[in-house]
Amino acid sequence: MSDIDIDHLRSWIGRTQEKTDTITPRLAESFNAIFDSSSGLEPGDQAPLGIHWCLAPDIAPMSELGPDGHPAHGGFLPPVPLPRRMWAGGQIDFSGDFRISDTVTRRSRIEDVTQKTGRSGALVFVTVRHDYLTPRGVVLSERQDIVYRDQATSSAVKPDGETGDQSIAKPAAADHSRHIDASAPLLFRYSALTFNGHRIHYDLPYATQEEHYPGLVFHGPLQASYLMRLATEAANGPLQTFSYRSVAPLFAGGTVSIHAKSLETGLDLWVADQQNLPTMKATTS
């Protein structure tokens, strides 16, 4: 592992980036198809929840990709010298809706860079704030926590989750549950929609032999999108706040499930793996 100069990495705090994209009918219909939802969306219709994670992705030439399929370190995000980059969690605050054919501007700012030590060694957390603006103003603000960690050295080593703990007890009984076929085509389609070249999501030999995972890795934002869609169904109305936290990796193969339990203040939500252990937890209000 390379030495981590945390003071140098923290010099990225305050850096900003602005990108613009358009929610086309084709993008929205492709996104809905992943969730087996209806299509036929028209300009002006409300766009599906979670589609903002498909907007304005990093677009780098093939020659500028790292061995994992991500754009090489540096640029807007700090050049953390740790090979694994994953979602740790975050919070979304809703103040409006995206609509089909909206031109959306995403304004991003690095808010914090911190170093911690986990079971697998050094961890670096980068906190990014995103504001999404449409012609009607800001409709969504998100705090996104990204974690960088070292590479596993053996397939016998069970990797830490994004926040590193799958020993959490099974959640209580849910009021609403759905089941998902965690197939390779599902992960490939989501990678394509988000222009995410990270090979752990679609390249099985790379995921198992290079990163020592037991299978293809389910995307964090895909899990979160499933939970948000279940939340609106369970709440029978729009969301104000959605807070999410990854607690363990989720892998392709077989059936996984999403769950919601009603609380006085909102909903308790979670994704469960093939052994019914939680991999992402969320709350809403």
N, C-alpha and C positions, 0 to 999 in steps of 0.2 A: 504493500500500500504506500502511496506517495504521502509525504509529509503534508499536513494541512496548515496553511497559513491563514488562520481564521481572520486576522486583521485585514489581510488583503481581500479576502472574500467579502468581508463586511463593508469594504469600500464601494460595493455595488448597491448598498442601501440608498434609496432615493432615486435610482435610475428609473427612467420612464420609457414607455414604448406606446405607440399608437398605430393601430391597424384597422382597416375597413374591409367589410365583406357584405355580401347580399344574401338574404334568405330566399333562394329561388324555389319555385314550386317543385322542381326536380329534386333539390336537396331535401325539402320537407317530406316529399312522398317517399324517397329512399329511406329517410330516417324512420318514418312511420312503419315502413315495410319490415324493418328489423324487429319491431314490436308487434307485428301482425295487426296493425291498426289500419283503419280505413284510409284511402287515398282520395284523389279528386279535389285536392286543395286549390283554392283560387287566390289571386292577389287580394290582400286585405283580410283574409281569414287568419285566425289566431294560429301561430306556429306552435308545434309541439314542445313540451317541456324537455329541457336538456339539449335542445338543438344548438344552444350557444356554444357548447363544447366542440361543435363541428365548424365553427366560424374562424376565419383568419388563422389557420394553422401555420406553423413554421414551414416554409417552403425553401428547401436547399437543394442545389444540384447534387447528383449522385456522387460527384467527386468530393463533396464536403460532408458526407455522412461518416459517422464513426462505425466501428465494427458491430455495434449493437443495432444499427439502423437509424439511430437518432442523429440529428445534426450534431457536429462536433461541439465540444464544450466551448463556452465563451459567448460573446454577444450580449444579449439582454440579461440572461441568467448568468450568475457567477460561474467561473470555471472550476467547479468542485472536483478535486482529483479522486473521486470515488466512482466506480463503474455503474452501480445500480441506481437508477432514478425512478422513484415511484410516488404515487399519491399517498399522503398521510391523512388528509382530511381538509375541512374548511367549513365555511358558512356562506349561504346565499341569502340575500335580502331582496325580495321582490317588490317593485314599485309600479309595475305595469306589465304589458304583454308584448312579446315579439309578434310581428305579423308577416305573413307571406309577402315577399317583394320588398320588405324593409331593407334599407341600407343601414348597416349597423357599424358603429365605431367602437372599438374596444380600447380603452385607455388603461394601461397597466403600470404598476409601480412596485418596485422591490421594497417591502416594508421591514424585513428583518432577515438576518442570517445568523444562526446559532449552531454550536457544536455540542453534541452529547455523546455518551458512551452507552451502547446497547450490548446485548448478549453476543452479538457477532463482531463487536468492535466499534469503531468510530461511526457516528452518524452526524450528518449535517442537514439542518432544516432550513429551507428557504421559504419565506412567507411573501406571497405576491397578492396585491390588491388589484382587481379588475372591475372597471365600471363600463357597462355596455349602454351606449347611447343610440337612440333611434330618432327619427324626425319629431317624436313626441317627448324627447328628453331621455333621462336615465331610466331604464326599465328594470335593470338588474345590477346588483353589486355583489361581488364575490371575494371572500378571502380564501386563498388557496395555499395550502401547506404542502410543500414538496420535500421528500426525504431522499437523501443520497446515502448509500451504504456500500460497504466493501463486497467484493465477489465471494461467493461460497467456493470452497476448494474441493468439495467432495459431494457426490450425490447422496452420500450417507448422512450428510448434515442437513437437518430440516431448516430451511431458511426462515429468518425472522419475517414477520408480516410487516406491512407498512409502518405500523406502530409496534409490532413485534410481540403479540401475545394471543395465541389461539387457545390458551388454556382456560379462557373465560367460560363460565358455565353456560349451558344451553339456556336461551331466554325462556320467559314464561309463555304460556299459551297465547296465541294470536287471535285477534278478532277478524282479521282478513289475511288470506294467504294465496299465493299464486306459485306455480311451478314453471321452470324454465329449462328447456333443453340446452344445456351448455355445450353446444357443438362448435367444432372448428369453423364451419362456415359463418356462424354468428359472429365470432371474434374477427374473422377476416373481413366481413362486411363492415363492421364498426371501424376497424383499422383503416379501411379504404375511405369511409365517409369522413374521418377525422384526419386523413393524410398522415397517419401515425405509422412510421416505418419501424417501430421498435419490434425486433424479431421475436421477442418472447411471446407475442400474441398470435403468430401464424407460422413460425418456423420451428417445428417440433425438435429436430436434431439440435438446433442452436439452443433452444430453451433447456433441453435436458443435458446436453453434453458440454455446453459452454457456461451456462448460468446455473446448471445443476438443479433446476426445478424438476418436479415429477411430471409436469405436463405443460401445455400451453396456459398462459396466465390471462385471466379475465381482466379486462380494463376496469380501473377504478371509476371513471366517469360513466361507463356503461352500467355498472352496478348502481351508481347514484341515480342515473336516469330511470331505471326500473323502480327504485324506491320512490322517487318524486311522482311518477305516474300512479303508483299504488296509493300514495298519500292523497292526491287530489280525488281519487275515486273513493277512498275511505272517508275523507273529510267532506266530500260532496261540495267542494268549493275551492277557490284559489288559495295558494299558500302565501304566507307573509315571510316566513323564515324557514330555511332548511339547513340544519347543521349535520355534518356527516363526518365519520371517522373510520378509517380502515383499521381493522384489528388483526387481519391475517390474509395471506394470498388466497385467491379463489382460482381453481384450475378447471380447464375444460374436461368434458366427459361426463356422461350421465345427466342426472337431473339435479338442479339446485333450486332453491326456493326463496321467495321474498315474503315478508310478513309485516303486519301493522297491528298495533294494539292501541286502543283509545285511552287517552289520559285526560285529566281535567284541563290541562293547558295545551293540548294538541295531540300528537301521535308519537309513539315509540315505534321505530322501524328497524328492520335488520334483514340482511342477506344471510342465508345459511347454506353451507356447502353440502356435499353428498353425504356427510356424516352428521348433518344437522347442527354443525358448529358455526357460530357467527363469523363472518368475514368482513362485513361492514355494518356499522350501526349509525342510526340517524334519528333526529327528533325534528318535529315541525311545530309551528305555531301559526 
